[in-house]
Amino acid sequence: MIRAQAVIDRAALAHNLQRVRDHAPGCRVYAAVKADGYGHGATTVAHALHQADGFAVSSLDEALQLRWAGIEQPIAILSQMLDAESCATAAEHALEIVIFHDAQVEALAASAGRPIRIWVKLDSGMHRLGFACERADEIAQRLQALPGVQIMGWLTHFACADDPDDGLTDRQLRAFKDATRGRAGDRSMANSAAVLAWPDAHGDVVRPGIMLYGSSPIHDRSAHVLDLRPVMHLSAPLIARQTIAAGEPIGYGATWRTPETMPVGVIGIGYGDGYPRHAPSGTPVLIGGRRVPLIGRVSMDMITVDLRGAADVRIGERATLWGPGLPADEIAAAAGTIAYELFCRLTPRVRFSLA
Ligand SMILES: Cc1ncc(COP(=O)(O)O)c(C=O)c1O
C-alpha cells in the first residue's frame, strides 16, 4: 500500500497554461518553476509545459537542473547570480539572468566576453529586489558598455497584484512604465495575479506560477471560478478506524473530545510528509466522496478524522488531502498559510507519480 502520494496531472498543467494564454493573448509565457516547480517537480512540470515560451527559476542550480533534463527553452534566473563565475556558467548554458543590484553589474563586467542575455529589474514599489526607477538610464548605459551583454528587456514585480482594489499596483505600473518609456527591449511584470487581474501589466512576457499549478492567486476568486484545474492530487490511505466512546480525547495534547460515541479514522499522512501541522480541527479531508473534518492535532505520521459522515469507508481506502474536489487553497486558508507553501513543503517521504 502506498503511503502519502502526490499524483501530478500533466493535462491539468497544459490546461492551466492555456488559461494564461486566454488571459494574456499574444504574450510570451515564462512559466515559474522555481522551488522544484512549486513542489511539483521542476523537470516534470517543464516537460509537461513544453509549449511554454520559457521558464523562470530562482537560482543557477535550478536552471542547470532544467538544462541537464533537456529543456531547451529560454530559462530566466530571477535572483542570486552575484559572482562572475555564476554569470560565466549562465552564459555557457544560454541562461538569461535578472540583474537587480550593482554587485551583479560588477560580476558581469568581471565575466565579460561570452554573449549573455539579461533582464534589468526595476524596483517599482515593492522594495525587495531591483534598481530604483530613477537609475534606469545609468544602469542601461553601464550594462550596454559591457561586451557580450544583451539586454532582453525590463522587469518588475508587484507586491499586491492579488488584491484588485489595492492602489499600489497602479502606482507600481505607472512608475515602471515611466522609467522604461522609449527604452529598447521587452517588458515583463505579471505574476499569476497580474495575468488575471491587471491586463495593463501584461507587457511582452508574463511570469505566472501558482495559477499553472491550479491554485487561485486572487483572494476572493476560487480556482474553480477561474477555471484552473488542480495539478497535484495528494492522497493517503485510511490505516485504522475505531469506535471511541463519548467524552474521550483524540491525539496529542487531547485537544479534541468526542461529543458522542463515534467512529474515528486514522489517515497515514502527517507533518513528516508536509501536511501542515497547524491545520486545525475542522479542516476538511475527502474520503469516500465525502468531506470529513480533521480532529485533534496533526502528528508526524498521521492525522485523525471524524468518520461520522463517512462511516462506511474501509481500511486502505485513499483520502484526498488536496486535489480534485478539495482545493489546496481551502486547506491553506484553514491552516493559515497559502497553497504555495503547502506545495513547497512536501517532504521526500511523499511518493510522486504522473498522470
Ligand atoms: C519575480 C517573480 N515573478 C513571478 C513569480 C510567480 O508568481 P505567482 O506564483 O504568484 O504567479 C514569482 C513568484 O514568487 C516571482 O518572485
The ligand as a MOL file (V3000), in Angstrom:
LIG
                    3D

  0  0  0     0  0            999 V3000
M  V30 BEGIN CTAB
M  V30 COUNTS 16 16 0 0 0
M  V30 BEGIN ATOM
M  V30 1 C 9.8600 37.6010 -9.7020 0
M  V30 2 C 8.7260 36.6380 -9.7400 0
M  V30 3 N 7.9890 36.5200 -10.8720 0
M  V30 4 C 6.9350 35.6660 -10.9430 0
M  V30 5 C 6.5750 34.8800 -9.8670 0
M  V30 6 C 5.3690 33.9750 -9.9880 0
M  V30 7 O 4.3980 34.3690 -9.0550 0
M  V30 8 P 2.9890 33.6020 -8.9100 0
M  V30 9 O 3.3030 32.2240 -8.4660 0
M  V30 10 O 2.2710 34.3790 -7.8620 0
M  V30 11 O 2.3390 33.6560 -10.2340 0
M  V30 12 C 7.3110 34.9740 -8.6850 0
M  V30 13 C 6.9310 34.1520 -7.5380 0
M  V30 14 O 7.0680 34.4590 -6.3920 0
M  V30 15 C 8.4120 35.8810 -8.6140 0
M  V30 16 O 9.1480 36.0020 -7.4960 0
M  V30 END ATOM
M  V30 BEGIN BOND
M  V30 1 1 1 2
M  V30 2 1 2 3
M  V30 3 2 2 15
M  V30 4 2 3 4
M  V30 5 1 4 5
M  V30 6 1 5 6
M  V30 7 2 5 12
M  V30 8 1 6 7
M  V30 9 1 7 8
M  V30 10 2 8 9
M  V30 11 1 8 10
M  V30 12 1 8 11
M  V30 13 1 12 13
M  V30 14 1 12 15
M  V30 15 2 13 14
M  V30 16 1 15 16
M  V30 END BOND
M  V30 END CTAB
M  END
